Amino acid sequence: MNLLDVAPAEAARIIDDWVAARGEAAYRARQILPRLWQRPVAAWSDATDLPQNLRSALESDFPLPRPGGRTEQVSADGTVKFLFEFRDRGAVESVLIPEGRRRTLCISSQAGCAYGCVFCATGRMGFIRHLAAWEIAAQVRELVLDEAYGRPANVVFMGMGEPLHNWEAVDLALTILNDPLGLGIGARHITVSTIGIVPKLELLAARPEQFRVALSLHAPTTEARRAIMPVEGKYPLASVLETLRRFPKRVTFEYVMIRDVNDSERDARELARHALALGALVNLLPLHPGGAPGLEPTARAEARRFAKLLRDQGVNATLRRSRGLDISAACGQLRTEVDQQRDVPPEEHAGVEQ
């Protein structure tokens, strides 16, 4: 039984029943539950507030799974890139980004991705497999276990994979991340970034918590978006924006700026029109060098001009800087490099699930 792969309230019920069946004092359950997420342990043997016989029984009945390995790269700007290795080629990346005193962790929801966005190294990798909920949340748990890092202030589903393509696991992972019995991260500090899988976006909108949503927009028209994001053929921009109009939380547009692809004045006007209609924030992101062969980032001066065009029309727009330029910080780069070092053949591109 994997207690890390169920909602914390369900884990509490299971532990209560297990403690009672063993004839242990009820307070033992209150000692055990926090060791899953609130004050996690790497293994039950580390829970030294419990007697040895109870730790051994927990290890036998409820072993705590962990990634099989971890690779780290540290940038001069403080950005840290992790590669966590799970079973069945489930190696995924996470990125810890310091922002003053706050730290944001970008986590993955899939190994690879089925949607093939042309500017994304993960999209070129193809779909390998979904992550289980515990594997998603473990990317945060592993940092909490490490005294060098600890609990991040913000968590963003903006690593490898399309979160809403793996909705069932992401749905549970959101509960684990947010629940006070879990990792206890406030809903407003958790963002789900999606290319716009409309049916699952509606399910996310229906959750009562104030989770944030970020639309990976990247082009302001159907024609331009279809050229760089194949998902446009299944979920057109108009239907995605209509769904977001019914979203009860404030929306952010993520917009990777690609030279001569989506950075014209006309693009700025169209982007502003969508943002104003939704009251959306706009994050302008430089294309990470090396993440997309054949494409170039918009020059910084041109990106500033683009941002000014948005602001002049009343849009709340922020121009971000690339982080981790001296490491493999673009999504999918580190896994690709490690696979190449191990001479692992590329995965065949799987079709998008319906």
Steps between C-alpha positions, in 0.01 A plus 500: 500500500649833391375763745664771289266423209169570676345821629628592849152456652485147357850429629386616846206258491723210393753574774225530766363158401848346488596634844171379651539154343843466659368601839722807514405817686298740284758776536743292293294584189550869574875438513509303176294716262723815508797289392345459156489867398501756782828385656599233250755228555705330231424160658304388804827419675557876523178554700683469831201626700347157436608174665717267293237227465248751362753640253575150377129425455447824310794421273348160429141611440544856367846543342570856387599512132756754382670586172776258412749777432545876478722711277552870576634797306546837672506826305702809587169684547389253768266296282521126575397235246414151630455176309302251710511140381191287555420152364438411133694788342304745713787746540365854532631849562424759765643852523542700821503874431598746774311832487634714782403323821241283323569183306284357226517135397394403148393135499422240235180302453614261224817345366511654155198660335260399225419847368810587298528878542785591266682728748510237778773239552255279690255513207770374265571216745152352450272347761657237727253458786277675753633557850305367797374756748768404755772547236372850427485596868831325571682772306396734781538242779860427400591866546328512838710198603818685400617755758679690224169588331189451713140581412453734199271801529336442161443194283435523126397214272725629224758227463488201268160394369150643463336489845142474375591203278573319828203649683414216739851493649535880495160535670620282790844665506334841539319368807824359647686827438225719647343297783612611850553129572716486186767750400276790600589737214233766452284461190586851382864393500434205267468563126398255228640592161317348204485527122121483535345151521146631517309215673764469774530878532132501592570242772781713639269802501242301697735437793416726797858594585655818360761325286651724234487417130747608234421454133797416282382728222817582302312629195193725491319361194385155396718504189817602682435265791437201273843553341682450831247311718325198340238497781333792322352249254309323779427783743483828304600820674145636494367202699786520750442871561126443536568238768735739682227765505308266729807446720442650847866580560724757335679365193859549385614473139846347451655625177841377384640764264643353179673722249292564184237249614280671760659838578348743246290807580194315368576215741518752785163650407331159480659384825384819673146446375486151656663612825264795547195284432598265783675746729802272462858562604762444228841347567737555207768232509821493294541181298773310682806468274567138407151386590367524144746452211411715201320765706651812654387710795368847432774758563469663842441847354221369278348312793495824700325674210244219486438527875454878471242451224304276736526740793399795285174316432437445870635145537685393815808354328830383650814431297692219666871423473638159406619306803766232509665602172819319600324169569247279318205698633270482198226244554620156391866591444652330804314173446601501132864555594498220758331260256764583236778434749344161569438437129125462558306503169234773462145393574265476205251786499172362634162632389301734717244320714141592426 
